[in-house]
């Protein structure tokens, strides 16, 4: 508190000195003025100002002076004037007009509406599904569907399926993304204003997003991007508001904006996993801020620093974690019925769902039961038949010539195995139940032989052991002892407790060979040769941590010839099991990450991140009947996108040139301007890099729309560059002592204003023209002739339909 009072006192004294009017004068600009004012200072005043600057540097560090959102500036609340609210509203209304224009067209499923419309339907039917994205945005779509009367019965099976024929209130469902997307350009404007930039700069950045075809096209359909991008922008806005209050720490506004930053960051990642990049962006800025607070020149004690650290840990880590968990709690609470996502989850999870086959059909397995066993990953049955391995393989290796054991995709009697004990078991009762950790043998019913593996290489993988069967014969007693051990397998049920019973359907297990400690495994590629009917190979995998070595007991085969006292007890109906929220949460998180990384299938419209900033390729969202020649093609406004990437390049060049100049003792950029470039622009640049560079490390399918958050950030960078080029150092920058001492006069505001306005008008005219030119591809109407389609193929890499 004492530090804050000292800072405010120093700033007040400085402002008082700067606004005196003695005889000698120098020209400077007041942060809150609309034009240049005359500021004067006597020799004594200049000396006192210099002392104030030195004291300020000692207490708070030089980098705080002249910062774009420094409280020394009187322009600390630029975006909350009546004019700014009016501009904000106008930007929002214009964005809404662009998104709601022809929102009813096409009246058919478009691109990823196949997925996200379907997920909304599952929520309304309360049927469990699996998706690689967190639930918030999908919950919003489902809630909107419920509001407009969607019953969830339409399946969104294929692109082009008619909404009208199936009576789907699709316009109402598209309304929510359109409304949220309409707020994005307005928030971009607010971010620039809160960063201390003039209205025209805020409008410039907003226009780059407002008139972008890709943003309009992506945020007017039943997709997840509109809420995700909006929450990301709001998180950046909230962080700027929070940082501006850094000299009013622990006040109510300070806590409010820090908490809102955490909440919006959490909402961002709750829509899509790529929201993590927003966390990294703000997290880096917070880490730098904390590092600066640790500087002894700041005058903070270690106890005060820890207080700052703890506050940020609560507001930016704990609160977001709670918000993130909350949406998964809603997700699990809503989805209580068995559905299409069951197979992705563990048996324990599936048993918590109503009508789950695992709940209805799971049975305890007892010794001497006859089973069918299936591989978890490939769903192939454990199979054997009388045919044998060849004595010699094509590569010259010798096999055991034993009976073949394979993976077979179809159910038949050669898939039947009897579970037998390796110890004495009672003839009836609970003592016959097979349990986790038991050592068992499996006897093949069709050939009356016992499953075994031994130290012989498998057919396709020399590093793995061969699986075969033993018919019970041996040459001598020593060989018999070896074979009796070779048929023993330890049953290891996944995530089981000691003594847990083995059940059909509801428990994945590993069958681990006792002597060699390899796990029974099967794989699709490569298949076995013709002599094994090209079935899957079964072999012994030495890597017991490999999750593909898990199997499950599919069914108990009832033998009516069994004596009555060995017959299975009557199966009682079972209620859904209980499972803790955190077990569900962490299981789902792991699966989301695994499957997200596993989306490696090819797609005709997938593209690499190197293509995105330059719009080298787009995505065909929908194609109408040939006679109407209509199509929806997601592509950005080439004018705005190239402006953004050029501005980013120019910005990096400016920073590099400034660093080189400073090395040579030159100061080409005034200190306040440099501080704004490095702090505000630097934050935006780091955020862009976080939202772009990680995609180069991903092997999954990637599309142009993955770049939309990064494009929004480049629009902010472009605003910084626009301000630097056309506004110079004459607008909204605090007056420095150096300006007063050197009597430096800025350029005429009238000249700067005219040049800036002319540039704004010309650039926006080009942006709007680019948007209008590509609008038929964005809205899918009107249909275009072949020549018109060809003319809109601005780059040869765009794959448009009907261009011939």
Residue pairs with C-beta under 8 A, 6 or more apart in sequence:
3 59
3 298
3 299
3 300
4 247
4 248
4 249
6 59
7 56
7 59
7 60
7 71
7 247
8 247
10 52
10 55
10 56
10 59
11 71
11 72
13 52
14 49
14 52
14 72
17 41
17 45
17 48
17 49
17 52
18 28
18 39
18 41
18 49
18 735
18 740
19 30
19 39
20 40
20 41
20 42
20 45
21 38
21 40
22 40
22 41
22 42
22 45
23 40
23 42
24 40
24 41
24 42
25 38
25 39
25 40
26 39
26 40
26 41
26 739
26 740
26 741
26 742
26 743
26 744
27 36
27 38
27 39
27 743
27 744
27 745
27 746
28 36
28 37
28 39
28 735
28 739
28 740
28 746
29 36
29 37
29 730
29 731
29 733
29 735
29 746
30 37
30 39
30 74
30 735
31 73
31 74
31 75
31 732
31 733
31 734
31 735
32 74
32 75
35 749
36 730
36 746
36 749
39 735
39 740
41 49
41 740
46 737
46 740
46 741
49 737
49 740
50 737
50 741
52 737
53 65
53 736
53 737
56 64
56 65
57 65
57 297
58 297
59 297
59 298
59 299
60 297
60 298
61 292
61 295
61 297
61 298
63 292
63 675
63 679
64 70
64 72
65 72
65 671
65 672
65 675
65 734
65 736
66 72
66 671
66 672
66 673
66 674
66 675
66 676
66 733
66 734
66 736
67 675
67 676
67 679
68 195
68 196
68 197
68 675
68 676
68 679
68 680
68 732
69 76
69 194
69 195
69 196
69 240
69 243
69 244
69 680
70 675
70 734
71 244
71 247
71 248
72 734
73 196
73 732
73 733
73 734
75 196
75 732
76 244
78 84
78 193
78 194
78 196
78 197
78 732
79 88
79 189
79 190
79 193
79 194
79 202
83 199
84 190
84 193
84 199
87 189
87 199
87 202
87 203
88 186
88 189
88 190
89 186
91 185
91 186
91 189
91 203
91 206
91 210
92 182
92 183
92 185
92 186
93 182
94 185
94 210
95 181
95 182
95 183
95 184
95 185
95 186
95 210
96 178
96 179
96 182
98 210
98 211
98 216
99 178
99 181
99 182
99 216
99 219
99 220
100 175
100 178
100 220
101 779
102 779
102 780
102 781
103 171
103 174
103 175
103 178
103 220
104 170
104 171
105 779
105 780
105 781
106 622
106 624
106 630
106 632
106 780
107 162
107 163
107 164
107 170
108 159
108 160
108 161
108 162
108 163
108 622
109 117
109 156
109 157
109 158
109 159
109 160
109 161
109 163
109 622
110 159
110 221
110 621
110 622
110 632
111 159
111 221
111 223
111 619
111 620
111 621
111 622
111 632
111 634
112 221
112 223
113 156
113 159
113 221
113 222
113 223
114 156
114 157
114 158
114 159
115 131
115 156
116 137
116 138
116 141
116 222
116 223
116 224
117 141
117 154
117 156
117 173
117 222
118 129
118 155
118 156
118 157
119 129
119 131
119 138
119 141
119 142
120 138
120 141
120 142
120 144
120 145
120 150
120 152
120 173
120 222
121 142
121 145
121 150
121 152
121 153
121 154
121 155
121 156
122 128
122 129
122 152
122 335
122 339
122 340
123 138
123 139
123 142
123 152
123 334
123 335
124 142
124 145
124 146
124 150
124 151
124 152
125 152
125 153
125 337
125 339
126 334
126 335
126 336
126 337
127 335
127 337
127 338
127 339
127 340
128 335
128 336
128 337
128 338
128 339
128 340
128 341
128 342
128 345
128 353
129 335
129 339
129 340
129 341
130 340
130 341
130 344
130 345
130 591
130 595
131 138
131 341
131 592
132 273
132 592
132 595
132 596
132 599
133 224
133 271
133 272
133 273
133 592
134 269
134 270
134 271
134 272
134 273
134 324
134 327
134 328
134 592
135 270
135 327
135 328
135 330
135 331
136 227
136 267
136 270
136 271
136 327
137 224
137 227
137 228
137 270
137 271
137 272
138 224
139 327
139 330
139 331
139 334
140 176
140 227
141 173
141 176
141 177
141 222
141 224
142 334
144 172
144 173
144 175
144 176
145 152
145 169
145 172
145 173
147 172
148 169
148 172
148 173
148 175
149 169
149 172
150 168
150 169
150 172
150 173
154 163
154 166
154 168
159 622
160 622
160 623
163 170
170 222
173 222
174 220
174 221
174 222
176 226
177 219
177 220
177 221
177 222
177 223
177 225
177 226
177 227
178 219
178 220
178 226
180 219
180 226
180 227
180 230
181 215
181 216
181 218
181 219
181 220
181 225
181 226
181 229
181 230
182 219
183 230
184 209
184 215
184 219
184 226
184 229
184 230
184 233
184 712
185 206
185 207
185 209
185 210
185 215
186 206
187 230
187 233
187 234
187 237
188 202
188 205
188 206
188 208
188 209
188 233
188 712
188 715
188 716
189 202
189 203
189 205
189 206
190 202
190 237
191 202
191 205
191 233
191 236
191 237
191 240
191 716
192 201
192 202
192 205
192 206
192 716
192 719
193 199
193 202
194 237
194 240
194 241
194 244
195 240
195 680
196 676
196 680
196 732
197 719
197 720
197 723
197 727
197 732
198 723
198 727
198 731
198 732
200 756
200 757
200 760
201 719
201 722
201 723
201 727
202 719
203 760
204 718
204 719
204 722
204 760
204 763
204 764
205 715
205 716
205 718
205 719
205 722
206 715
207 640
207 764
207 767
208 640
208 643
208 644
208 715
208 718
208 767
209 215
209 640
209 711
209 712
209 715
211 637
211 640
211 764
211 767
211 768
211 770
211 771
212 636
212 637
212 640
212 641
212 711
212 771
213 634
213 635
213 636
213 637
213 770
213 771
213 774
213 775
213 777
213 778
214 634
214 635
214 636
214 637
214 641
214 704
214 705
214 708
214 711
215 229
215 636
215 708
215 711
215 712
216 771
216 778
217 621
217 632
217 634
217 778
218 225
218 226
218 634
218 705
218 708
219 225
219 226
219 229
221 621
224 271
224 272
225 272
225 705
225 708
227 267
227 271
228 268
228 271
228 272
228 274
228 275
228 709
229 708
229 709
229 712
231 264
231 265
231 267
231 268
231 271
231 275
232 264
232 268
232 275
232 278
232 709
232 712
233 712
234 260
234 264
235 261
235 264
235 265
235 267
235 268
235 278
235 282
236 278
236 281
236 282
236 687
238 257
238 260
238 261
238 264
239 257
239 261
239 282
239 285
241 257
241 260
242 254
242 257
242 258
242 260
242 261
243 285
243 289
245 251
245 253
245 254
245 257
246 254
246 289
248 254
249 308
249 311
250 307
250 311
255 311
255 315
258 311
258 312
258 315
258 316
259 315
259 319
261 282
261 315
261 316
262 315
262 316
262 317
262 319
262 320
262 323
263 319
263 320
263 323
265 275
265 278
265 279
265 282
265 316
265 320
266 319
266 320
266 321
266 323
266 324
267 323
268 275
268 278
268 279
269 275
269 276
269 278
269 279
269 320
269 324
270 323
270 324
270 327
273 592
273 593
273 596
274 691
274 706
274 709
277 687
277 690
277 691
277 694
277 709
278 687
278 690
278 691
278 709
279 320
280 690
281 683
281 686
281 687
281 690
281 691
282 316
283 316
284 686
284 690
285 683
285 686
286 312
286 316
290 305
290 308
290 309
290 312
292 298
293 300
293 305
293 308
294 300
294 305
300 308
325 585
328 581
328 584
328 585
328 588
329 581
332 581
332 584
332 585
335 353
336 353
336 354
336 576
337 353
337 354
337 355
338 350
338 353
338 354
338 355
338 356
338 357
338 359
339 353
342 350
342 353
342 356
342 357
342 358
344 591
344 595
345 587
345 588
345 591
346 494
346 495
346 508
346 587
347 358
347 362
347 505
347 506
347 507
347 508
347 552
348 495
348 506
348 507
348 577
348 579
348 583
349 579
349 583
349 584
349 587
350 356
350 357
350 358
350 359
350 506
351 358
351 359
351 362
351 506
351 576
351 577
351 579
352 576
352 577
352 578
352 579
352 584
353 359
353 576
354 576
356 576
357 505
358 505
358 506
359 574
359 575
359 576
359 577
360 573
360 574
361 504
361 505
362 503
362 504
362 505
362 506
362 574
363 503
363 504
363 556
363 568
363 571
364 433
364 501
364 502
364 503
365 371
365 419
365 433
365 434
365 501
365 502
365 503
365 504
365 553
365 556
366 419
366 432
366 433
366 434
366 568
367 419
367 420
367 421
367 425
367 432
367 433
367 434
367 440
368 418
368 419
368 420
368 432
368 566
369 418
369 419
369 556
369 557
369 568
370 416
370 417
370 418
370 445
370 556
370 557
370 559
371 416
371 417
371 418
371 419
371 504
371 553
371 554
371 555
371 556
371 557
372 381
372 382
372 411
372 415
372 416
372 417
372 553
372 554
372 555
372 557
373 381
373 382
373 415
373 417
373 442
373 551
373 552
373 553
373 554
374 380
374 381
374 382
374 551
374 552
374 554
375 381
375 382
375 407
375 522
375 550
375 551
376 508
376 548
376 550
376 551
376 552
377 548
377 550
378 407
378 522
378 523
378 524
378 536
379 409
380 407
380 408
380 409
380 522
380 536
381 407
381 408
381 409
381 410
381 411
381 415
381 554
382 405
382 407
382 415
382 417
382 442
382 520
382 538
382 551
383 405
383 406
383 407
383 408
383 414
383 415
383 535
384 403
384 404
384 405
384 406
384 414
384 444
384 446
384 447
384 449
384 451
384 469
385 403
385 404
385 406
385 414
385 446
385 447
386 403
386 446
386 447
387 403
387 404
387 531
387 532
388 401
388 402
388 403
388 404
389 399
389 400
389 401
389 402
389 403
389 404
389 459
389 466
389 468
389 532
390 399
390 401
390 531
391 398
391 399
391 401
392 398
392 399
393 399
393 459
394 529
397 457
397 462
399 456
399 459
399 466
400 454
400 456
400 466
400 468
402 466
402 468
402 469
402 470
403 447
403 449
403 468
403 469
403 471
404 468
404 532
405 451
405 467
405 468
405 469
405 538
406 522
406 528
406 532
406 533
406 535
406 536
406 537
406 538
407 522
407 535
407 536
407 537
407 538
408 414
408 415
408 535
408 536
413 445
413 446
414 444
414 446
416 444
416 445
416 446
416 557
417 442
417 443
417 444
417 445
417 451
418 442
418 443
418 445
419 434
419 440
419 441
419 442
420 440
420 441
420 442
420 443
420 450
421 438
421 440
421 441
422 439
422 440
422 441
422 488
423 439
425 431
425 432
426 432
427 565
427 566
428 565
428 566
433 501
433 502
434 440
434 491
434 501
434 502
435 491
435 499
435 500
435 501
435 502
436 491
436 492
436 493
436 496
436 497
436 498
436 499
436 500
436 501
436 502
437 490
437 491
437 492
437 498
437 499
438 490
438 491
438 502
439 488
439 489
439 490
439 491
439 514
440 488
440 489
440 490
440 491
441 450
441 451
441 487
441 488
441 489
442 450
442 451
442 489
442 511
443 449
443 450
443 451
444 450
444 451
444 469
447 469
447 471
448 471
449 469
449 470
449 471
449 472
450 469
450 470
450 472
450 487
451 467
451 469
451 487
451 489
452 467
452 468
452 469
452 470
452 483
452 486
452 487
453 465
453 466
453 467
453 468
453 486
453 513
453 516
453 518
453 520
453 539
453 540
454 465
454 466
454 468
454 486
454 516
455 465
455 516
456 465
456 466
457 463
457 464
457 465
457 466
458 464
458 465
458 466
458 467
458 537
458 539
458 540
459 466
459 528
459 529
459 532
459 537
459 539
460 526
460 528
460 537
460 539
461 537
461 539
463 542
464 518
464 521
464 539
464 540
464 541
464 542
465 513
465 516
465 518
465 539
465 540
466 539
466 540
467 520
467 538
467 539
467 540
470 483
470 486
470 487
474 480
474 483
485 514
485 515
486 513
486 515
488 513
488 514
488 515
489 511
489 512
489 513
489 514
489 520
490 511
490 512
490 513
490 514
491 502
491 509
491 511
492 509
492 510
492 511
492 512
493 500
493 502
493 507
493 508
493 509
494 507
494 508
494 509
494 510
494 550
496 507
500 507
502 509
502 553
503 553
504 552
504 553
504 554
504 555
504 556
505 552
505 553
505 554
507 552
507 553
508 550
508 551
508 552
509 550
509 551
509 552
509 553
510 519
510 520
510 544
510 549
510 550
510 551
511 519
511 520
511 551
512 518
512 519
512 520
512 544
513 519
513 520
513 540
516 540
517 542
517 544
518 540
518 541
518 542
519 540
519 541
519 543
519 544
519 546
519 549
520 538
520 540
520 541
520 549
520 551
521 538
521 539
521 540
521 541
521 546
521 548
521 549
522 536
522 537
522 538
522 539
523 536
523 537
523 548
524 536
526 537
527 534
527 535
527 536
527 537
528 534
528 535
528 536
528 537
541 549
543 549
556 568
558 568
596 700
597 698
597 699
597 700
598 700
599 700
599 701
600 699
600 700
600 701
601 701
602 701
603 701
603 703
604 620
604 799
605 617
605 618
605 619
605 620
605 703
605 799
606 701
606 702
606 703
607 616
607 617
607 702
607 703
607 704
608 702
609 692
609 695
609 696
609 702
609 706
609 707
610 696
611 617
611 704
611 797
612 692
612 704
612 706
612 707
612 710
612 711
613 641
613 644
613 645
613 692
613 707
613 711
613 714
614 641
614 642
614 645
615 635
615 636
615 638
615 641
615 642
615 704
615 795
616 795
616 797
617 704
617 797
617 798
617 799
618 633
618 634
618 635
618 636
618 704
618 798
618 799
619 633
619 634
619 635
619 703
619 704
619 705
620 631
620 632
620 633
620 634
620 799
620 800
620 801
621 631
621 632
621 633
621 634
621 780
622 631
622 632
622 780
623 630
623 631
623 632
623 801
624 630
624 631
624 780
624 783
626 802
628 783
629 783
629 784
629 785
629 786
629 789
629 802
630 780
630 781
630 782
630 783
631 777
631 780
631 800
631 801
631 802
632 777
632 778
632 779
632 780
633 777
633 778
633 798
633 800
633 801
634 704
634 705
635 704
635 774
635 777
635 798
636 704
636 711
637 767
637 770
637 771
637 774
638 770
638 774
638 794
638 795
639 766
639 767
639 769
639 770
640 715
640 767
640 770
641 711
643 718
643 763
643 767
644 711
644 714
644 715
644 717
644 718
645 714
647 714
647 717
647 718
647 720
647 721
647 722
648 685
648 688
648 714
648 717
648 718
650 721
651 677
651 681
651 685
651 717
651 720
651 721
652 685
654 677
654 721
654 724
655 677
655 678
655 682
657 668
658 668
658 669
658 674
658 677
661 667
661 668
669 677
670 729
670 733
670 736
670 738
670 739
671 736
671 738
672 729
672 733
672 734
672 736
673 724
673 728
673 729
673 733
676 720
676 733
677 720
677 724
680 720
681 717
681 720
681 721
684 713
684 716
684 717
684 720
685 717
687 713
688 710
688 713
688 714
688 717
691 709
691 710
691 713
692 707
692 710
695 702
695 706
695 707
722 759
722 760
723 731
725 759
726 752
726 755
726 756
726 759
726 760
727 752
727 756
728 746
728 747
728 752
729 746
730 746
730 747
730 749
730 752
731 749
731 752
738 744
773 792
774 792
776 782
776 783
776 784
776 788
776 792
777 792
777 800
783 802
784 792
784 802
786 802
786 803
786 804
789 800
789 801
789 802
789 803
790 803
790 804
792 800
793 800
793 803
